Amino acid sequence: MADLLYLPDADDVTEFEATVLEASEDAIVLEGTYFYPEGGGQPADRGTLEWNDGSAAVVDVRKDHGEIHHEIDDVAGDLPANGETVTGHIDEERREAHRRMHTAQHVLSRVVLEEYDATTAGNQIHADFSRIDFEPADFDDEDLEAIEERTNEIIERDLPVTKGERPRERVEANVAEGRSNLDLLPDHVGELRVVEIGDFDMCPCGGTHVDRTGAIGQIEITNRLSKGAAVERIEFELRSG
């Protein structure tokens, strides 16, 4: 099984060396990687892999039966041999945008849970905008203004964002009801990677995040959509603080 080297708290690393386990015209599998594979509502990283006699663009990253497949394009030179060392370069701008967006999503989700007792039913982040589905929810314009204002108040407190492995028992005791789906995890999972935002929020999450909320900037809610009975979608963008 490939090691996800950005876990638990190295998600600021964007250049690294790794050993090739397998290489084909379509994908390269590494012994360990700092590239984020698509999952949890967060898109995969992009970037490049370089080796002695060549290079390739990483256009997607996906989990596959415990391995991480770096899907490649624009290959220059011969493919790397098994056991060869490659250098990975992650698109820093894209990574940082996802870090800011994902942490912003956590803050906004917790605000809505506290103020409206609505849970996060789904989310999708992007580099330029993101969305969250809440239920049960029926927001009006005043609600959206209040949510945006409260979320930005939390962000402006510049709270520390810590990422680490925590015993499942501690997580179950401290995560707010409605903030996660811990009951869906297999019983044998004893340690969870958790993202804590100061004293404001704790949530199991495998995504990439900034180290302080002040790095997020400001949230601007741009749209609200009804997605069915008692399900509301909020779309938002980020502005520089």
C-alpha positions as CSV (number, residue, x, y, z in Angstrom):
1,M,0.0,0.0,0.0
2,A,1.4,3.4,-1.0
3,D,2.2,5.9,1.7
4,L,0.3,9.2,1.6
5,L,3.2,11.3,2.7
6,Y,1.2,14.6,3.2
7,L,-0.6,12.9,6.1
8,P,-1.0,13.8,8.9
9,D,0.3,17.4,8.7
10,A,2.8,17.8,5.7
11,D,0.3,19.2,3.3
12,D,2.5,22.2,2.6
13,V,5.1,20.0,0.8
14,T,5.0,20.5,-2.9
15,E,8.4,19.0,-4.0
16,F,9.7,15.5,-3.1
17,E,11.6,12.4,-4.2
18,A,10.1,9.0,-4.4
19,T,10.8,5.5,-5.7
20,V,9.0,4.1,-8.7
21,L,7.1,0.8,-8.1
22,E,5.6,0.6,-11.6
23,A,5.4,2.7,-14.7
24,S,3.3,2.5,-17.8
25,E,2.3,4.8,-20.6
26,D,-0.8,5.7,-18.6
27,A,0.3,6.0,-15.0
28,I,3.2,5.9,-12.6
29,V,2.9,4.2,-9.2
30,L,5.2,5.4,-6.4
31,E,6.2,3.9,-3.1
32,G,5.0,7.1,-1.4
33,T,3.6,10.4,-2.6
34,Y,2.7,13.9,-1.5
35,F,0.2,14.2,-4.4
36,Y,-3.4,14.3,-3.2
37,P,-5.6,11.7,-4.8
38,E,-9.2,12.7,-5.6
39,G,-11.5,12.0,-2.8
40,G,-13.6,13.5,0.0
41,G,-15.0,16.3,-2.3
42,Q,-11.5,17.5,-3.1
43,P,-10.0,17.2,-6.6
44,A,-6.6,15.6,-7.2
45,D,-3.4,17.6,-7.3
46,R,-1.7,18.3,-10.6
47,G,2.0,18.7,-11.4
48,T,5.0,16.9,-12.9
49,L,7.3,13.9,-12.3
50,E,10.9,14.1,-13.4
51,W,13.7,11.5,-13.7
52,N,17.1,11.2,-15.2
53,D,16.0,10.6,-18.8
54,G,12.6,12.1,-18.9
55,S,9.5,13.8,-17.4
56,A,5.8,13.7,-17.5
57,A,2.8,15.8,-16.6
58,V,0.6,14.5,-13.8
59,V,-2.9,15.1,-15.0
60,D,-4.8,13.1,-12.3
61,V,-4.2,11.1,-9.2
62,R,-6.4,8.2,-8.0
63,K,-6.5,5.5,-5.4
64,D,-6.7,2.0,-6.8
65,H,-6.6,-1.0,-4.4
66,G,-4.2,0.6,-2.0
67,E,-2.0,2.0,-4.7
68,I,-1.8,5.7,-5.9
69,H,-1.9,6.0,-9.6
70,H,-0.4,9.2,-11.0
71,E,-2.0,9.4,-14.4
72,I,0.4,11.0,-16.9
73,D,0.6,12.8,-20.2
74,D,3.2,14.7,-22.3
75,V,5.8,12.1,-21.5
76,A,9.3,13.1,-22.5
77,G,12.0,10.4,-22.9
78,D,11.8,6.8,-21.7
79,L,9.6,5.8,-18.8
80,P,11.4,5.4,-15.5
81,A,12.4,1.9,-14.4
82,N,11.1,0.2,-11.4
83,G,13.2,1.3,-8.4
84,E,14.3,4.5,-10.0
85,T,14.0,7.8,-8.1
86,V,11.8,10.5,-9.5
87,T,11.2,14.1,-8.3
88,G,7.6,15.2,-7.9
89,H,6.6,18.8,-8.3
90,I,3.0,19.6,-7.2
91,D,1.3,22.7,-8.7
92,E,1.7,25.0,-5.7
93,E,-1.0,27.5,-6.7
94,R,-3.6,24.7,-7.2
95,R,-2.6,23.0,-3.9
96,E,-2.9,26.3,-2.0
97,A,-6.2,27.1,-3.5
98,H,-7.6,23.7,-2.4
99,R,-6.1,24.1,1.1
100,R,-7.8,27.5,1.5
101,M,-11.1,26.2,0.1
102,H,-11.2,23.0,2.1
103,T,-10.6,24.8,5.4
104,A,-13.2,27.4,4.5
105,Q,-15.7,24.6,3.9
106,H,-15.0,23.3,7.4
107,V,-15.7,26.7,8.9
108,L,-18.8,27.3,6.9
109,S,-20.2,23.8,7.6
110,R,-19.7,24.2,11.4
111,V,-21.3,27.7,11.4
112,V,-24.4,26.3,9.6
113,L,-24.6,23.3,12.0
114,E,-24.4,25.6,15.1
115,E,-26.7,28.3,13.8
116,Y,-29.3,26.3,11.8
117,D,-28.8,22.7,13.0
118,A,-28.2,21.6,9.4
119,T,-25.7,19.0,8.6
120,T,-23.3,18.8,5.6
121,A,-24.9,16.3,3.2
122,G,-22.2,16.7,0.6
123,N,-19.5,19.1,-0.7
124,Q,-17.3,19.7,-3.7
125,I,-14.3,22.1,-3.6
126,H,-12.6,23.6,-6.6
127,A,-9.7,26.1,-7.0
128,D,-12.1,29.0,-7.9
129,F,-15.4,28.1,-6.1
130,S,-17.0,25.5,-3.9
131,R,-20.3,24.2,-2.9
132,I,-21.9,22.6,0.2
133,D,-25.3,20.8,0.4
134,F,-27.1,21.1,3.8
135,E,-30.0,19.3,5.3
136,P,-32.5,20.0,6.6
137,A,-32.3,23.5,5.4
138,D,-34.4,26.3,3.9
139,F,-32.3,29.5,3.8
140,D,-33.4,32.9,2.8
141,D,-31.3,36.0,1.9
142,E,-31.0,37.1,5.4
143,D,-29.8,33.7,6.5
144,L,-27.1,33.8,3.8
145,E,-25.9,37.2,4.9
146,A,-25.7,36.0,8.5
147,I,-23.9,32.8,7.5
148,E,-21.3,34.7,5.5
149,E,-20.8,37.3,8.3
150,R,-20.4,34.6,11.0
151,T,-18.0,32.5,8.8
152,N,-15.8,35.5,8.1
153,E,-15.8,36.4,11.8
154,I,-14.3,33.0,12.6
155,I,-11.8,33.2,9.7
156,E,-10.6,36.6,10.9
157,R,-9.8,35.2,14.3
158,D,-6.8,33.6,12.6
159,L,-7.3,30.4,14.5
160,P,-4.7,27.6,14.4
161,V,-5.5,24.7,12.2
162,T,-3.9,21.5,13.4
163,K,-3.9,18.1,11.6
164,G,-3.0,14.9,13.3
165,E,-3.9,11.3,14.2
166,R,-6.3,11.0,17.1
167,P,-7.7,7.9,18.9
168,R,-11.2,7.1,17.7
169,E,-12.6,7.2,21.2
170,R,-11.4,10.8,21.6
171,V,-12.8,11.8,18.3
172,E,-16.2,10.3,19.0
173,A,-16.3,12.1,22.3
174,N,-15.4,15.5,21.0
175,V,-16.8,15.8,17.5
176,A,-20.1,17.7,17.5
177,E,-23.2,15.6,16.6
178,G,-24.0,16.0,13.0
179,R,-20.4,17.0,12.1
180,S,-19.3,13.6,10.7
181,N,-20.4,10.1,9.8
182,L,-18.2,8.2,12.2
183,D,-20.8,5.4,12.4
184,L,-20.0,4.6,8.8
185,L,-16.4,3.8,9.6
186,P,-15.4,0.1,10.2
187,D,-15.0,-0.8,13.8
188,H,-11.4,-1.8,13.3
189,V,-10.4,1.8,12.5
190,G,-8.8,2.9,15.7
191,E,-6.9,6.1,14.7
192,L,-8.4,8.9,12.6
193,R,-6.8,11.8,10.9
194,V,-8.5,14.9,12.3
195,V,-8.6,18.6,11.5
196,E,-9.0,20.9,14.4
197,I,-9.7,24.6,14.0
198,G,-8.8,26.2,17.3
199,D,-11.5,25.6,19.9
200,F,-14.2,26.0,17.1
201,D,-14.3,22.8,15.2
202,M,-13.0,19.2,15.1
203,C,-13.7,17.0,12.1
204,P,-12.2,13.8,10.7
205,C,-10.8,14.6,7.3
206,G,-8.1,13.4,4.9
207,G,-7.9,16.6,2.8
208,T,-5.3,19.3,2.7
209,H,-5.8,22.5,4.8
210,V,-4.1,25.7,5.7
211,D,-2.3,26.1,9.0
212,R,-4.3,29.1,10.2
213,T,-7.7,30.4,9.2
214,G,-6.3,33.8,8.4
215,A,-4.7,32.3,5.3
216,I,-8.2,31.6,3.9
217,G,-9.1,35.2,3.1
218,Q,-12.8,36.0,3.1
219,I,-15.8,33.9,2.0
220,E,-18.3,35.4,-0.4
221,I,-21.5,33.4,-0.8
222,T,-22.5,33.6,-4.5
223,N,-25.5,31.4,-4.9
224,R,-28.2,29.3,-3.2
225,L,-30.0,26.4,-4.9
226,S,-32.7,24.0,-3.8
227,K,-31.6,20.4,-4.3
228,G,-34.8,18.7,-3.2
229,A,-36.9,18.4,-0.1
230,A,-35.2,20.2,2.7
231,V,-31.8,20.2,1.0
232,E,-30.1,23.6,0.2
233,R,-26.9,24.1,-1.7
234,I,-24.6,27.1,-0.9
235,E,-22.0,28.1,-3.4
236,F,-19.1,30.3,-2.4
237,E,-15.9,31.9,-3.5
238,L,-12.8,33.2,-1.7
239,R,-11.4,36.7,-1.7
240,S,-8.1,37.9,-0.4
241,G,-8.2,39.1,3.1
